[in-house]
Amino acid sequence: MAADPEILLMDEPFSALDPLIRRQLQAQFLELSRLVKRTTIFITHDLEHNLT
């Protein structure tokens, strides 16, 4: 985020993590993106992950 982009594109950023750590990092990252007011696009192929 050092470049101060308007949109963050995250291509399966948490796919290699176990489910508990993935949920924790997602929550922290979403809170951060709201705090700095950035649009964030997450790309995933995991349907269950997509619906949570």
The 8 nearest C-alpha neighbors of each residue, nearest first, counted from 0:
[[1, 3, 2, 4, 7, 5, 35, 37],
 [0, 2, 3, 4, 5, 7, 35, 6],
 [1, 3, 0, 4, 5, 7, 6, 37],
 [4, 2, 0, 1, 5, 6, 37, 7],
 [5, 3, 6, 2, 0, 7, 37, 1],
 [4, 6, 37, 3, 38, 7, 36, 39],
 [7, 5, 38, 4, 39, 37, 8, 40],
 [6, 8, 39, 40, 38, 9, 4, 5],
 [9, 7, 40, 39, 41, 10, 6, 42],
 [8, 10, 41, 12, 40, 42, 11, 7],
 [9, 11, 42, 12, 41, 8, 43, 40],
 [12, 10, 43, 42, 14, 13, 9, 41],
 [13, 11, 10, 9, 14, 41, 15, 42],
 [12, 14, 16, 15, 11, 21, 25, 24],
 [13, 15, 11, 16, 12, 21, 43, 17],
 [16, 14, 13, 17, 12, 11, 21, 18],
 [17, 15, 13, 14, 21, 20, 18, 19],
 [16, 18, 20, 19, 21, 15, 14, 13],
 [19, 17, 21, 20, 22, 16, 23, 14],
 [20, 18, 22, 21, 17, 23, 16, 24],
 [19, 21, 23, 22, 18, 17, 24, 16],
 [22, 20, 18, 24, 19, 23, 16, 13],
 [23, 21, 25, 19, 20, 24, 26, 18],
 [22, 24, 20, 26, 25, 21, 27, 19],
 [25, 23, 27, 21, 26, 22, 28, 20],
 [26, 24, 22, 28, 27, 23, 29, 21],
 [25, 27, 29, 23, 24, 28, 22, 30],
 [28, 26, 24, 30, 25, 29, 31, 23],
 [27, 29, 31, 25, 30, 26, 24, 32],
 [30, 28, 32, 26, 31, 27, 25, 33],
 [29, 31, 33, 27, 28, 32, 34, 26],
 [30, 32, 34, 28, 29, 33, 27, 35],
 [31, 33, 29, 37, 35, 34, 30, 36],
 [34, 32, 36, 30, 31, 35, 29, 37],
 [33, 35, 31, 32, 36, 30, 37, 29],
 [34, 36, 32, 33, 37, 31, 30, 38],
 [37, 35, 33, 34, 32, 38, 31, 5],
 [38, 36, 32, 35, 5, 6, 39, 33],
 [37, 39, 6, 7, 5, 40, 36, 32],
 [38, 40, 7, 6, 8, 37, 41, 32],
 [39, 41, 8, 9, 7, 42, 38, 6],
 [40, 42, 9, 10, 8, 39, 43, 11],
 [43, 41, 10, 11, 9, 40, 44, 8],
 [44, 42, 11, 45, 41, 49, 10, 48],
 [43, 45, 46, 42, 49, 11, 48, 47],
 [46, 44, 48, 43, 47, 49, 14, 50],
 [45, 47, 49, 48, 44, 50, 43, 51],
 [48, 46, 49, 50, 45, 51, 44, 43],
 [49, 47, 45, 46, 51, 50, 43, 44],
 [48, 50, 46, 47, 51, 45, 43, 44],
 [49, 51, 47, 48, 46, 45, 43, 44],
 [50, 48, 49, 47, 46, 22, 25, 45]]
